[in-house]
């Protein structure tokens, strides 16, 4: 009596192996892209309004400045004045910030009544937003060594005088002076100092999605029921809450 071939009773080993290899290749490519090419980033604060809004979700180009493998494989560009950059917050590198580069190494920075001067020339900034009418001696006139703002980092306050000459702050080699476009409400280089070159992650490419806050904000001390209701509201009103005019908007 002949027995049936065992190969007829088991799955196609070659097809399974090919599927596993395809899955692994997809995972490797995805990990490579996330690690070296692009990174998703969510705008957490109002500091870049109206250029970037809370609820904007960005794709950040990590290769443009030669970060990761980009430095060795493809030409990269220098960080330019006016670039919007995502970086590790120097005071707490676990946090990611997004700001605009105002000063590059060697620049002399000064602010007089909200007007920024770079190397003695007033900077044209059509992207800047102001909403406070009352003057602030430190925020609107920088650097000020005779005025102590409560929001300033203590280490920066002690270090800043060493870099001030003729009322101008000199940007050292390998560092950048950054500010938020929302000048009246931005924690930036005025308050905690320069961004080292190695802290810069990349440059935002586009807003791949943008969503406004729900109309029914959570209370100060939300219960589990409040959170569930808030989540359910967001899911069922997703189309209405999406800012379609900002979704897939390229950042220049």
C-alpha positions in Angstrom: 0.0 0.0 0.0 1.4 3.4 -1.0 1.3 6.4 1.3 0.5 9.9 0.0 3.3 12.3 -0.4 3.9 14.3 2.8 4.5 17.4 0.7 0.8 17.4 -0.2 -0.3 17.8 3.5 1.9 20.8 4.5 1.6 24.5 3.5 3.8 25.8 0.7 7.0 26.3 2.5 8.4 28.5 -0.3 5.4 30.8 -0.2 5.5 31.2 3.5 9.2 32.0 3.5 8.6 34.6 0.7 5.8 36.3 2.8 8.0 36.4 5.9 10.9 37.9 3.9 8.5 40.5 2.3 7.2 41.4 5.8 10.7 41.7 7.2 11.8 43.9 4.3 8.8 46.2 4.8 9.6 46.5 8.6 13.3 47.2 7.8 12.4 49.9 5.3 9.9 51.5 7.7 12.4 51.5 10.5 15.1 53.0 8.2 12.7 55.8 7.0 11.6 56.6 10.6 15.1 56.6 11.9 17.0 58.4 9.2 14.7 60.0 6.7 11.5 61.5 8.2 9.9 62.0 11.6 6.4 62.8 12.6 6.0 65.8 14.9 3.0 67.4 16.6 2.8 71.1 17.3 2.3 71.4 21.1 2.1 75.1 21.7 1.2 78.5 20.2 4.8 79.7 19.9 4.9 79.4 16.0 1.4 80.9 15.3 0.3 81.7 12.7 2.8 79.8 10.7 2.2 76.6 12.6 -0.9 75.9 14.8 -1.6 73.6 17.7 -3.1 70.5 16.1 -0.7 70.6 13.1 1.0 67.3 12.4 4.3 67.6 10.6 6.7 65.4 8.6 10.2 66.5 9.4 13.0 66.0 6.8 16.0 64.5 8.8 18.3 64.3 5.8 18.4 68.0 4.7 21.1 69.0 7.2 23.1 65.8 7.0 21.8 64.2 10.2 22.2 60.5 10.4 23.3 58.7 7.2 22.6 61.8 5.1 25.9 63.3 5.9 27.7 60.4 4.2 25.4 59.5 1.4 24.0 62.7 -0.1 24.9 66.4 -0.2 23.4 68.4 2.6 22.7 72.1 3.1 23.7 74.4 5.8 21.2 75.8 8.4 20.1 79.1 7.0 18.7 82.2 8.7 14.9 82.0 8.3 14.7 78.2 8.4 12.1 76.5 10.6 13.8 73.7 12.5 12.9 70.9 14.9 15.5 70.3 17.6 16.1 68.8 21.0 15.4 71.4 23.6 18.9 72.3 25.1 17.6 72.5 28.6 15.8 69.1 28.4 16.9 67.1 25.3 14.1 64.7 25.8 11.7 67.4 24.5 11.4 68.5 20.9 10.9 72.2 20.0 10.2 73.9 16.7 11.4 77.5 16.1 12.7 79.7 13.3 16.4 80.4 13.0 17.2 84.1 13.4 20.9 84.0 13.9 23.7 81.7 12.5 27.3 81.5 13.8 29.0 84.8 13.8 25.8 86.9 13.7 25.2 89.8 16.1 21.6 89.8 17.4 19.7 92.7 18.9 16.0 93.6 19.4 14.8 97.2 19.9 11.0 97.6 20.6 10.2 94.3 18.9 12.3 94.9 15.8 15.1 92.4 15.3 18.4 93.6 14.0 21.0 91.1 12.6 24.5 92.5 12.1 23.0 96.0 12.4 20.4 95.5 9.7 16.7 95.4 10.5 15.3 91.9 9.7 12.2 91.7 7.5 9.8 89.2 9.1 6.4 89.1 7.5 5.7 85.8 9.3 5.9 87.4 12.8 2.8 87.7 15.0 2.3 90.2 17.9 -0.8 90.3 20.1 0.3 92.1 23.2 0.3 95.9 23.3 2.0 96.4 26.6 5.8 96.7 26.3 8.1 94.2 28.0 11.7 95.4 28.6 13.3 92.0 28.3 11.1 90.3 25.7 10.9 93.2 23.3 14.4 94.6 23.9 17.1 92.0 23.7 19.7 91.5 25.1 19.0 93.3 28.3 21.5 92.7 31.1 19.8 95.1 33.5 16.4 93.4 33.5 15.7 89.9 34.9 12.7 88.2 33.4 11.1 85.5 35.6 11.0 83.1 32.6 14.7 83.1 31.9 16.9 80.1 32.5 19.3 80.8 35.4 22.3 79.3 33.6 21.6 81.3 30.5 21.3 84.5 32.5 24.7 84.0 34.0 26.3 83.0 30.7 24.7 85.6 28.4 26.8 88.6 29.5 30.0 86.9 28.2 28.5 86.9 24.7 27.2 90.5 24.6 29.3 93.2 22.9 28.1 96.8 22.1 24.5 95.8 23.1 24.5 92.8 20.6 24.5 89.1 21.3 27.2 87.3 19.3 26.2 83.8 18.1 29.1 81.4 18.7 30.4 78.8 16.3 28.3 75.7 16.0 25.2 77.3 17.6 22.0 79.0 16.4 19.7 81.7 17.8 16.1 80.7 17.3 12.8 82.4 18.1 9.1 81.6 17.7 7.0 83.5 15.1 4.5 84.3 17.9 7.0 86.7 19.5 4.9 87.7 22.5 4.3 84.1 23.6 7.4 82.0 22.8 10.0 80.3 25.0 13.0 80.6 22.8 16.7 81.6 22.7 16.0 84.8 24.5 15.1 82.8 27.6 17.3 79.7 27.4 20.1 80.4 25.0 21.4 78.9 21.7 20.7 75.6 19.9 23.8 73.5 19.3 24.2 72.2 15.8 24.0 68.6 17.0 20.6 69.2 18.6 18.9 70.0 15.3 16.8 67.1 14.0 15.7 68.5 10.7 13.3 70.8 8.8 9.5 70.4 8.6 8.4 69.3 5.1 4.7 69.5 5.2 1.6 69.4 7.4 0.2 65.9 6.7 -2.8 66.5 8.9 -4.3 69.4 11.0 -7.1 69.2 13.5 -8.6 71.9 15.6 -9.4 71.4 19.3 -12.9 70.0 20.2 -15.5 72.6 21.1 -16.1 70.9 24.4 -12.8 71.2 26.3 -12.0 68.9 29.1 -12.5 70.2 32.7 -9.4 71.0 34.8 -9.8 67.7 36.7 -11.4 65.3 34.2 -13.0 62.0 35.3 -12.8 58.8 33.3 -16.3 59.5 31.9 -15.1 63.0 30.7 -12.2 61.5 28.9 -14.3 58.8 27.2 -16.9 61.3 26.1 -14.1 63.6 24.8 -12.6 60.8 22.9 -15.9 59.6 21.4 -16.7 63.2 20.4 -13.4 63.6 18.6 -13.8 60.3 16.7 -17.4 61.0 15.6 -16.6 64.6 14.6 -13.2 63.9 13.0 -14.2 65.2 9.5 -15.6 68.4 10.9 -12.6 69.0 13.2 -10.0 68.5 10.5 -8.5 71.7 9.0 -8.7 70.6 5.4 -7.1 73.9 4.1 -3.9 73.1 6.1 -3.8 69.3 5.5 -1.0 68.3 3.1 0.2 72.0 3.1 3.9 72.3 2.3 5.9 74.4 4.7 8.2 76.9 3.0 
